[in-house]
Amino acid sequence: MIDLRSDTVTRPTPAMREAMFAAEVGDDVYGDDLTVNKLQERVAALFGKEAALFTPTGSLSNQLAIRSLVAPGEELLTETQSHIVRAELGAGAVFSGITTRTWPAKNGLLQAADPLAIASPDAGPYLVSTKAIAVENTHNFGGGTVQPISEIALLRDESSKLGLSMHLDGARIWNAHVASGVSFKEYGSHFDTVSVCFSKGLGAPVGSMMLGTHEVVENARRWRKRYGAGMRQIGILAAAVDYALDHNIERLAQDHQRARTIAEALSRISDAFIDPSSVQTNIVAIDVSHTSTSAGQLVSTLKDHGILAGAMGSKLLRFVTHMDFTDKELEQVLEILPKALGKL
Ligand SMILES: *Cc1c(COP(=O)(O)O)cnc(C)c1O
């Protein structure tokens, strides 16, 4: 099977496992794990932030971040298809009493004017007050789109005049950086809190991080424990991440190239499936709304042909390229697609 469901399906390489094997470890609940301590400093510095906290998932790092910015009964604004509102099972409402309002954006792409138009800071005693805005980069359900840095900077300027904070869901910020050339520090400079994932394109088996000020991170450390995610000898995981940061960032360009090649092949079958120029990173979103098939049916047809894809809606599915997807498999995919999709 050629597994293109997600970039989370990668397995640690022998070299990464060796780094894990050799890791110096300690009990992180006591702050004793030197490997994770060093990694937290490394990633905080990379994004120009004061401090960072390792978490088992990106959902948890998002949740720790937004709860530091938005009090119960207050409001977070985010895009309609963002991970925070669609894929974290209501965690912000369940655990933090956070209410959300959303704005829709084509391909998830940020235009600063959209959130600014619905923001209502200091809304008085009758209406919910907006406290923060979350931006996802790259945008997952938007098809791996890269947010324009000019819109991010504009939103930062205008929202800070309103006293609002900003959170970056940077699960795939690595892909955004490689595609745009914008530095991690510049991305970090526009946000109060940042969440990043190491278990996607970077190929680590587990791990995410939440970044912010010393005070916010210290407090998040308490909340992480309260959520039941205080961990012990996590240097083993941190060593894998350290290895991934050294070796697996620049190679993402290859994933992006392969995704573009798949998109071009799809558009040759029918240009209604996808506009290849919309594929900026490693996610290929396929629209089947012009056919009588559903995304679920097509996922099962593709599976019969040896390709695993992910359904994202009734008429939308996706391929995600990643480091375990080879050029040989790419060739096979290019052969299979006309057979599986040609008659739809
Ligand atoms: C994967 C992902 C996350 C975090 O997911 P976990 O499975 O909780 O690690 C957060 N945001 C986006 C945009 C993602 O794609």
The ligand as a MOL file (V3000), in Angstrom:
LIG
                    3D

  0  0  0     0  0            999 V3000
M  V30 BEGIN CTAB
M  V30 COUNTS 15 15 0 0 0
M  V30 BEGIN ATOM
M  V30 1 C -2.0140 17.8150 12.9630 0
M  V30 2 C -2.4260 19.1820 13.2850 0
M  V30 3 C -2.4820 19.6350 14.6110 0
M  V30 4 C -2.1740 18.7480 15.8050 0
M  V30 5 O -2.6560 17.4770 15.7130 0
M  V30 6 P -2.3430 16.3440 16.8120 0
M  V30 7 O -2.8470 15.1290 16.1420 0
M  V30 8 O -3.1020 16.7280 18.0160 0
M  V30 9 O -0.8650 16.3510 17.0460 0
M  V30 10 C -2.8160 20.9420 14.8330 0
M  V30 11 N -3.0840 21.7750 13.8150 0
M  V30 12 C -3.0400 21.3820 12.5380 0
M  V30 13 C -3.3080 22.3690 11.4640 0
M  V30 14 C -2.7210 20.0700 12.2260 0
M  V30 15 O -2.6730 19.6830 10.9430 0
M  V30 END ATOM
M  V30 BEGIN BOND
M  V30 1 1 1 2
M  V30 2 1 2 3
M  V30 3 2 2 14
M  V30 4 1 3 4
M  V30 5 2 3 10
M  V30 6 1 4 5
M  V30 7 1 5 6
M  V30 8 2 6 7
M  V30 9 1 6 8
M  V30 10 1 6 9
M  V30 11 1 10 11
M  V30 12 2 11 12
M  V30 13 1 12 13
M  V30 14 1 12 14
M  V30 15 1 14 15
M  V30 END BOND
M  V30 END CTAB
M  END
